[in-house]
Amino acid sequence: MLIAADIVATVVTEPSLRSVLVLGFIVLIRTFLSLSLQVELEGRFPWQNRKPAPDKQPDTDTVPIDKA
């Protein structure tokens, strides 16, 4: 949403190379911060697959040994 506000501000003001460069720099900073925050919170990059949750059910292939 904030990127859209920067784009609108750039379109409304007098177009110049400097305003386009400033807009591009702001977009790069916000993208970097967004990725950094996601890695910090989720522990992975957005393009990495999620790790499957471990099975909580006991292993049914093993037979318990009776100690009599």
C-alpha positions, 0 to 999 in steps of 0.5 A: 500500500505504501509503495502505491502511495510512492507511485502516485506521488511520483506521477503527480509531481513533475517527472524527472530522472531523480524522482524515478530513481528515488522511487526505485530506491524506496521500492528496493529498501521496502522489498529488502525489509519485507524479505528480512522480516519474513526470514526472521519470522518464518525462518525461511525465504518465501521461495523455499518449501515449508518443512512438513510437520513431524508425525505425532503418531507412534510408529506402528511398524515396531512390535513391543517386547513383553518383559515378563 
